Amino acid sequence: MTKKIVVYLPFEDQQAIIQLLKQIPEADFYLYGPGLSYDDKLGHVHTRPISRSKFKHDLTTAEGVMCNAGFELPSECLLMGTRILAKPLIGQVEQLSNAEALKVLNYG
């Protein structure tokens, strides 16, 4: 069974993320982002429009999450025990601090 990974990086180029995720066949990626539509024709990369209910469902059934290093989504992942790969937004000091805290605490 492949790993289910939720990806939410709304400030990144979504097409560039798709191309990157296509190179990692060891997981099924569920990419939520602005301007994306529901698409399962990309193999192991599944694009999704922003949807609170569907995102919550995918989040609760995921083994891992790739997201920015903000506060809310990483906090939810920590509470659920879900692994996190966090990418701080450039120029956001609080995100750099959050990412460093995840690293130091071995949560990210």
C-alpha positions as CSV (number, residue, x, y, z in Angstrom):
1,M,0.0,0.0,0.0
2,T,1.4,3.4,-1.0
3,K,1.6,6.3,1.4
4,K,-0.9,9.0,1.2
5,I,0.6,12.5,1.5
6,V,-1.4,15.7,1.5
7,V,0.3,18.7,-0.1
8,Y,-0.8,22.2,0.7
9,L,1.6,24.9,-0.6
10,P,-0.8,27.6,-1.8
11,F,1.9,30.3,-2.4
12,E,4.0,28.1,-4.7
13,D,3.7,27.5,-8.5
14,Q,1.2,24.6,-8.5
15,Q,2.4,23.3,-11.9
16,A,6.0,23.2,-10.6
17,I,4.9,21.2,-7.6
18,I,3.0,18.7,-9.8
19,Q,6.2,18.2,-11.9
20,L,8.2,17.6,-8.7
21,L,5.7,15.2,-7.2
22,K,5.5,13.2,-10.4
23,Q,9.1,12.3,-9.9
24,I,8.3,10.6,-6.5
25,P,6.3,7.4,-7.3
26,E,6.6,6.0,-3.8
27,A,3.5,7.9,-2.5
28,D,0.1,9.1,-3.6
29,F,0.0,12.9,-3.3
30,Y,-3.2,14.9,-2.8
31,L,-2.3,18.4,-3.9
32,Y,-4.7,21.2,-2.8
33,G,-4.2,24.6,-4.2
34,P,-5.6,27.7,-5.8
35,G,-6.6,27.3,-9.4
36,L,-6.5,23.5,-9.3
37,S,-9.4,21.3,-10.3
38,Y,-10.3,17.8,-9.3
39,D,-8.0,15.5,-11.4
40,D,-7.0,11.9,-10.9
41,K,-5.5,11.5,-14.4
42,L,-1.9,12.3,-13.3
43,G,-1.1,8.9,-11.9
44,H,-0.1,9.1,-8.2
45,V,-0.6,12.9,-8.1
46,H,-4.2,13.9,-7.4
47,T,-5.0,17.6,-7.7
48,R,-7.9,19.1,-5.7
49,P,-9.5,22.5,-5.6
50,I,-9.6,24.2,-2.1
51,S,-12.4,22.4,-0.2
52,R,-12.6,22.4,3.6
53,S,-14.5,19.1,3.9
54,K,-12.5,17.1,1.4
55,F,-9.2,18.5,2.8
56,K,-10.2,17.5,6.3
57,H,-11.0,14.0,5.1
58,D,-7.7,13.6,3.3
59,L,-5.8,15.2,6.2
60,T,-7.2,12.7,8.7
61,T,-6.3,9.7,6.5
62,A,-2.8,10.9,5.4
63,E,0.5,9.5,6.7
64,G,2.2,12.8,6.0
65,V,1.7,16.5,5.1
66,M,3.8,18.8,3.0
67,C,3.0,22.4,3.9
68,N,4.3,25.8,4.7
69,A,5.6,26.4,8.2
70,G,2.7,28.5,9.4
71,F,0.9,27.8,12.6
72,E,-2.5,26.2,12.0
73,L,-1.9,23.2,9.7
74,P,1.4,22.1,11.3
75,S,-0.4,22.4,14.7
76,E,-3.2,20.2,13.5
77,C,-0.7,17.6,12.2
78,L,1.2,17.6,15.5
79,L,-2.1,17.0,17.4
80,M,-2.9,14.1,15.1
81,G,0.6,12.6,15.1
82,T,0.9,13.2,11.3
83,R,4.4,13.6,9.9
84,I,5.2,17.0,8.5
85,L,7.6,18.3,5.8
86,A,7.4,22.1,6.3
87,K,8.7,24.7,3.9
88,P,8.9,28.2,5.4
89,L,7.8,31.1,3.2
90,I,10.7,33.3,2.2
91,G,10.8,36.5,4.2
92,Q,8.5,35.3,6.9
93,V,10.5,35.3,10.2
94,E,7.8,33.5,12.1
95,Q,7.7,30.7,9.5
96,L,11.5,30.3,9.8
97,S,11.2,30.1,13.6
98,N,8.4,27.5,13.3
99,A,10.4,25.4,10.9
100,E,13.4,25.5,13.2
101,A,11.2,24.5,16.2
102,L,9.9,21.5,14.3
103,K,13.4,20.5,13.4
104,V,14.8,20.9,16.9
105,L,11.9,19.0,18.4
106,N,12.2,16.2,15.8
107,Y,8.6,16.8,14.6
108,G,9.3,17.8,11.1
